[in-house]
Amino acid sequence: MFKRSKKRIIEKFIQGWVLVLLVILTVSMMFNVNSIQGNARVINYAGIIRGATQRVIKLEIAGQSNDDLIVYLDDIFDGLMHGGGKYDLTILPDKSYQNKLKHLYTSWNNIKKEINENRSTHYANSHIISMSEDYFQQADQTVSAAEDYSQRCATKLRKIEDGLIIVITIMIAILIKESISPFILVKNNSKLNKKAYLDLATGLPNRSSIEELIRQYQYYYKGCFAIVIFDLNDLKETNDSLGHISGDKLISSFAHIIRKVIPKKHFVGRYGGDEFIAILENVNSQDLKKMIKNIQEEVAKQNKKDSTVYIDFACGYALSNQYPQEDIRYILSRADKNMYITKEKMKEERKEKM
């Protein structure tokens, strides 16, 4: 019992931790999904500042300045560096990306300064082309850093998903086990009950089963019934002279006979030791006498067939309609008393023959 309780505690502990792990992984997966979505926006806008800055410079050189486009790029830089902003961007918590973004922002400010200083001279002596080339390479590296970080996040998400699949599989296995356990318990209890109410030597219901049936009859059954008590003669002598194996054979052979003769709809059990009981519904005294005669004939056939053990029995019966005011236990006592009367008569007859 202690081992089963300890095992149950361990199982509950494991179930608790699996549930906690499931919650952690689920929350982590949701967080990472949101993070990857944010990363995608960052990569997209980092790509925009890479290409749009080149357009700004081309327009400047062509004498078609576009200050709105410059403001647009400033807003994107603000969102990338500080988070949120006009375009609700995410700050990527990656050191390499952040360093590259800072350098890129410095280059952007330098390009804007160069634009302000050379618009009036139409970029005659400007270094804006070379600055543009350097800026483009830095922007490319910044985008690559953002993509690398996003890829690591995606790999982490896949690992979380794999872990979640494993945990969910374990949870399903636990749920299946928990759902099956009651059926297993019922099955095991059924086996235990069968053992508890079965006489192993004969395969007939034992005394516990008989007592349970008597309680049911006492409180619930209102119809007519009869009780027959059978008692094997000379069982002790058989055990003493031939051994307990022969005594067991005597018991099992007689049990087989009465169960064979008495219809299956009626109850037959081993009352204990050398006594057996039958409880029959809706029968009369003539039915009982005929049944007892059939049992005697089957016993005679068995004794003729197998001479190693000799079966001899006494029986007595009582009908409930003979004692309408009495309960089943009184009927049982009357059947038992009648059996002993029969047994005494048989003893007297043996003495007379001797």
C-alpha positions as CSV (number, residue, x, y, z in Angstrom):
1,M,0.0,0.0,0.0
2,F,2.8,2.4,0.9
3,K,4.6,1.6,-2.3
4,R,1.4,2.3,-4.3
5,S,0.9,5.6,-2.5
6,K,4.5,6.6,-3.1
7,K,4.2,5.7,-6.8
8,R,1.0,7.8,-7.0
9,I,2.7,10.8,-5.4
10,I,5.6,10.5,-7.9
11,E,3.2,10.3,-10.8
12,K,1.3,13.4,-9.6
13,F,4.6,15.2,-9.1
14,I,5.6,14.4,-12.7
15,Q,2.2,15.4,-14.0
16,G,2.5,18.8,-12.2
17,W,6.0,19.4,-13.7
18,V,4.8,18.4,-17.2
19,L,1.9,20.9,-16.9
20,V,4.2,23.7,-15.7
21,L,6.6,22.9,-18.5
22,L,3.7,23.0,-21.0
23,V,2.7,26.4,-19.7
24,I,6.3,27.7,-19.9
25,L,6.9,26.4,-23.4
26,T,3.5,27.8,-24.6
27,V,4.2,31.2,-23.2
28,S,7.8,31.1,-24.6
29,M,6.5,30.1,-28.0
30,M,4.0,32.9,-28.1
31,F,6.7,35.4,-27.0
32,N,9.1,34.1,-29.7
33,V,6.4,34.2,-32.4
34,N,5.7,37.9,-31.5
35,S,9.4,38.5,-31.5
36,I,9.9,37.0,-34.9
37,Q,7.1,39.1,-36.3
38,G,8.8,42.2,-34.9
39,N,12.1,41.0,-36.3
40,A,10.5,40.7,-39.8
41,R,9.4,44.3,-39.6
42,V,12.9,45.4,-38.5
43,I,14.5,43.6,-41.4
44,N,11.9,45.1,-43.8
45,Y,12.5,48.7,-42.6
46,A,16.3,48.2,-42.4
47,G,16.1,47.2,-46.1
48,I,14.1,50.3,-46.8
49,I,16.8,52.6,-45.3
50,R,19.4,50.8,-47.4
51,G,17.6,51.4,-50.7
52,A,15.8,54.7,-50.0
53,T,19.0,56.5,-49.0
54,Q,20.5,55.7,-52.4
55,R,17.4,57.2,-53.9
56,V,17.8,60.4,-51.8
57,I,21.4,60.8,-53.0
58,K,20.4,60.2,-56.7
59,L,17.7,62.8,-56.4
60,E,20.1,65.3,-54.8
61,I,22.7,64.9,-57.5
62,A,20.0,65.3,-60.1
63,G,18.9,68.5,-58.5
64,Q,15.5,67.0,-57.3
65,S,15.8,67.3,-53.5
66,N,13.2,65.3,-51.5
67,D,13.2,66.5,-47.9
68,D,10.0,64.4,-47.1
69,L,12.0,61.2,-48.0
70,I,14.8,62.4,-45.6
71,V,12.3,62.9,-42.8
72,Y,10.8,59.5,-43.6
73,L,14.2,57.9,-43.2
74,D,14.8,59.8,-40.0
75,D,11.6,58.4,-38.6
76,I,12.6,54.9,-39.5
77,F,16.0,55.3,-37.8
78,D,14.3,56.6,-34.7
79,G,12.1,53.5,-34.5
80,L,15.0,51.1,-35.2
81,M,17.2,52.7,-32.6
82,H,14.7,53.5,-29.8
83,G,11.8,51.2,-30.5
84,G,8.2,52.1,-31.3
85,G,8.0,55.4,-33.1
86,K,5.9,56.3,-36.1
87,Y,6.2,52.8,-37.5
88,D,6.0,50.8,-34.2
89,L,9.3,49.1,-34.7
90,T,11.1,46.6,-32.3
91,I,14.6,47.0,-30.8
92,L,16.5,43.9,-31.6
93,P,18.5,42.8,-28.5
94,D,21.5,41.8,-30.6
95,K,24.9,43.5,-29.9
96,S,26.3,43.0,-33.4
97,Y,23.2,44.5,-35.0
98,Q,23.0,47.4,-32.6
99,N,26.7,48.3,-33.2
100,K,26.2,48.2,-37.0
101,L,23.0,50.3,-36.7
102,K,24.8,53.0,-34.7
103,H,27.6,53.2,-37.3
104,L,25.0,53.3,-40.0
105,Y,23.1,56.1,-38.2
106,T,26.4,58.1,-37.9
107,S,27.0,57.6,-41.6
108,W,23.4,58.8,-42.4
109,N,23.9,62.0,-40.3
110,N,27.2,62.6,-42.2
111,I,25.4,62.1,-45.5
112,K,22.7,64.6,-44.4
113,K,25.4,67.1,-43.4
114,E,27.1,66.6,-46.8
115,I,23.8,67.2,-48.5
116,N,23.2,70.5,-46.6
117,E,26.7,71.7,-47.4
118,N,26.7,70.9,-51.1
119,R,23.2,71.7,-52.4
120,S,24.2,75.2,-53.4
121,T,27.3,74.0,-55.3
122,H,25.4,71.1,-56.9
123,Y,27.9,68.6,-55.4
124,A,30.8,69.8,-57.6
125,N,33.5,68.9,-55.1
126,S,31.4,66.6,-52.9
127,H,32.4,63.1,-51.6
128,I,28.7,62.1,-51.5
129,I,29.2,59.2,-54.0
130,S,31.9,57.5,-52.0
131,M,30.0,58.2,-48.8
132,S,26.9,56.6,-50.5
133,E,29.0,53.5,-51.4
134,D,30.3,53.1,-47.8
135,Y,26.8,53.7,-46.4
136,F,25.3,51.0,-48.7
137,Q,27.9,48.4,-47.5
138,Q,27.2,49.3,-43.9
139,A,23.4,49.1,-44.5
140,D,23.9,45.7,-46.1
141,Q,25.9,44.5,-43.1
142,T,23.2,45.9,-40.7
143,V,20.4,44.1,-42.6
144,S,22.5,40.8,-42.6
145,A,23.0,41.2,-38.8
146,A,19.2,41.6,-38.3
147,E,18.6,38.5,-40.5
148,D,21.1,36.5,-38.6
149,Y,19.5,37.4,-35.3
150,S,16.0,36.6,-36.7
151,Q,17.3,33.2,-38.0
152,R,18.6,32.4,-34.5
153,C,15.2,33.3,-33.1
154,A,13.5,31.0,-35.7
155,T,15.8,28.2,-34.7
156,K,15.0,28.7,-31.1
157,L,11.3,28.7,-31.9
158,R,11.7,25.4,-33.7
159,K,13.4,23.9,-30.7
160,I,10.6,25.2,-28.5
161,E,8.0,23.7,-30.9
162,D,9.8,20.4,-30.7
163,G,9.9,20.5,-26.9
164,L,6.2,21.5,-27.0
165,I,5.4,18.5,-29.2
166,I,7.2,16.2,-26.8
167,V,5.5,17.7,-23.7
168,I,2.1,17.5,-25.4
169,T,2.7,13.8,-26.3
170,I,3.6,13.1,-22.7
171,M,0.4,14.9,-21.6
172,I,-1.7,12.9,-24.0
173,A,0.0,9.7,-22.7
174,I,-0.8,10.8,-19.1
175,L,-4.4,11.6,-20.0
176,I,-4.8,8.2,-21.8
177,K,-3.3,6.5,-18.8
178,E,-5.6,8.4,-16.4
179,S,-8.6,7.6,-18.6
180,I,-7.7,3.9,-18.8
181,S,-6.8,3.6,-15.1
182,P,-10.5,3.5,-13.8
183,F,-11.2,0.6,-16.3
184,I,-8.1,-1.2,-15.2
185,L,-9.1,-0.6,-11.5
186,V,-12.6,-1.9,-12.2
187,K,-11.1,-5.0,-13.9
188,N,-8.7,-5.6,-11.1
189,N,-11.4,-5.1,-8.5
190,S,-13.6,-7.5,-10.4
191,K,-10.8,-10.1,-10.3
192,L,-10.3,-9.5,-6.6
193,N,-14.0,-9.7,-6.0
194,K,-14.2,-13.0,-7.9
195,K,-11.4,-14.4,-5.9
196,A,-12.9,-13.1,-2.7
197,Y,-16.3,-14.7,-3.4
198,L,-15.1,-17.9,-5.1
199,D,-14.1,-21.2,-3.5
200,L,-10.9,-22.2,-5.3
201,A,-11.2,-25.9,-4.6
202,T,-14.6,-26.3,-6.3
203,G,-15.1,-23.2,-8.5
204,L,-18.4,-22.6,-6.7
205,P,-19.3,-19.4,-4.8
206,N,-17.9,-19.5,-1.2
207,R,-19.4,-18.7,2.1
208,S,-18.8,-14.9,1.7
209,S,-20.8,-15.0,-1.5
210,I,-23.5,-17.1,0.2
211,E,-23.8,-14.6,3.1
212,E,-24.1,-11.7,0.6
213,L,-26.9,-13.5,-1.3
214,I,-28.7,-14.2,2.0
215,R,-28.6,-10.5,2.9
216,Q,-30.1,-9.7,-0.5
217,Y,-32.9,-12.2,0.0
218,Q,-33.5,-11.0,3.5
219,Y,-34.0,-7.4,2.5
220,Y,-35.1,-7.4,-1.2
221,Y,-36.5,-10.8,-2.3
222,K,-40.2,-11.3,-1.7
223,G,-41.0,-14.4,-3.8
224,C,-41.1,-18.1,-3.0
225,F,-37.8,-20.0,-2.6
226,A,-36.3,-23.1,-1.2
227,I,-33.0,-23.8,0.5
228,V,-31.2,-27.2,0.3
229,I,-28.3,-28.1,2.5
230,F,-26.0,-30.9,1.4
231,D,-23.5,-32.6,3.7
232,L,-20.8,-35.1,2.6
233,N,-20.6,-38.1,4.8
234,D,-17.2,-39.5,6.0
235,L,-15.0,-36.7,4.7
236,K,-12.8,-36.8,7.7
237,E,-12.4,-40.5,7.4
238,T,-11.5,-40.1,3.7
239,N,-8.8,-37.5,4.7
240,D,-7.5,-39.7,7.5
241,S,-7.4,-42.9,5.6
242,L,-6.7,-41.9,2.0
243,G,-5.1,-38.4,2.4
244,H,-6.3,-34.9,1.8
245,I,-5.8,-35.3,-2.0
246,S,-8.6,-37.9,-2.0
247,G,-10.6,-35.7,0.3
248,D,-10.3,-32.8,-2.1
249,K,-11.3,-35.1,-5.0
250,L,-14.4,-36.1,-3.0
251,I,-15.4,-32.5,-2.5
252,S,-14.7,-31.4,-6.1
253,S,-16.5,-34.5,-7.6
254,F,-19.6,-33.8,-5.5
255,A,-19.5,-30.1,-6.3
256,H,-19.4,-31.0,-10.0
257,I,-22.4,-33.3,-9.7
258,I,-24.7,-30.9,-7.8
259,R,-23.8,-28.0,-10.2
260,K,-24.5,-30.3,-13.1
261,V,-27.9,-31.5,-11.9
262,I,-29.3,-28.3,-10.4
263,P,-30.3,-25.9,-13.3
264,K,-28.0,-23.0,-13.9
265,K,-30.7,-20.5,-13.0
266,H,-30.4,-21.6,-9.4
267,F,-27.6,-20.7,-6.9
268,V,-25.2,-23.4,-5.8
269,G,-22.3,-22.7,-3.4
270,R,-19.9,-24.3,-0.9
271,Y,-21.1,-23.4,2.5
272,G,-17.8,-24.5,4.1
273,G,-15.9,-27.8,4.8
274,D,-18.1,-30.6,3.7
275,E,-21.3,-28.6,3.4
276,F,-22.9,-27.2,0.2
277,I,-26.0,-25.1,-0.3
278,A,-28.5,-24.5,-3.1
279,I,-31.0,-21.6,-3.2
280,L,-33.8,-22.2,-5.7
281,E,-36.6,-19.9,-6.7
282,N,-40.2,-20.9,-7.6
283,V,-40.0,-24.6,-6.8
284,N,-42.1,-27.0,-4.8
285,S,-41.4,-30.0,-2.6
286,Q,-41.9,-32.4,-5.5
287,D,-39.4,-30.5,-7.6
288,L,-36.9,-30.7,-4.8
289,K,-37.5,-34.5,-4.3
290,K,-36.9,-35.1,-8.0
291,M,-33.8,-33.0,-8.0
292,I,-32.4,-34.9,-5.0
293,K,-33.2,-38.2,-6.6
294,N,-31.3,-37.0,-9.8
295,I,-28.3,-36.1,-7.7
296,Q,-28.4,-39.5,-6.0
297,E,-28.4,-41.2,-9.4
298,E,-25.5,-39.1,-10.6
299,V,-23.6,-39.9,-7.4
300,A,-24.2,-43.7,-7.9
301,K,-22.9,-43.4,-11.5
302,Q,-19.8,-41.6,-10.3
303,N,-19.1,-44.2,-7.5
304,K,-19.5,-47.0,-10.1
305,K,-17.2,-45.1,-12.5
306,D,-14.5,-44.2,-10.0
307,S,-14.0,-46.5,-7.0
308,T,-11.0,-44.5,-5.5
309,V,-13.3,-42.3,-3.5
310,Y,-16.8,-43.1,-2.4
311,I,-19.4,-40.2,-2.4
312,D,-22.1,-40.3,0.2
313,F,-24.2,-37.4,1.3
314,A,-27.1,-36.3,3.4
315,C,-29.4,-33.3,2.6
316,G,-32.3,-31.4,4.0
317,Y,-34.5,-28.7,2.6
318,A,-37.0,-26.1,3.6
319,L,-39.5,-24.0,1.5
320,S,-40.2,-20.4,2.3
321,N,-44.0,-20.8,1.8
322,Q,-44.0,-23.3,4.6
323,Y,-42.9,-20.5,7.0
324,P,-44.5,-17.4,5.5
325,Q,-43.9,-15.2,8.6
326,E,-40.1,-16.1,8.8
327,D,-37.1,-14.6,7.1
328,I,-34.4,-16.4,5.0
329,R,-32.2,-17.1,8.0
330,Y,-34.9,-19.1,9.6
331,I,-35.5,-21.0,6.4
332,L,-31.8,-21.7,6.3
333,S,-31.8,-23.0,9.9
334,R,-34.8,-25.3,9.1
335,A,-33.0,-26.7,6.1
336,D,-29.9,-27.3,8.2
337,K,-31.9,-29.0,10.9
338,N,-33.7,-31.2,8.4
339,M,-30.3,-32.2,6.9
340,Y,-29.0,-33.3,10.3
341,I,-32.3,-35.3,10.8
342,T,-31.6,-37.1,7.5
343,K,-27.9,-37.6,8.5
344,E,-29.0,-39.2,11.8
345,K,-31.4,-41.5,10.0
346,M,-28.6,-42.6,7.7
347,K,-26.4,-43.4,10.6
348,E,-29.1,-45.5,12.2
349,E,-29.7,-47.3,9.0
350,R,-26.0,-48.2,8.8
351,K,-26.0,-49.5,12.3
352,E,-29.0,-51.7,11.6
353,K,-27.3,-53.1,8.5
354,M,-24.1,-53.9,10.5
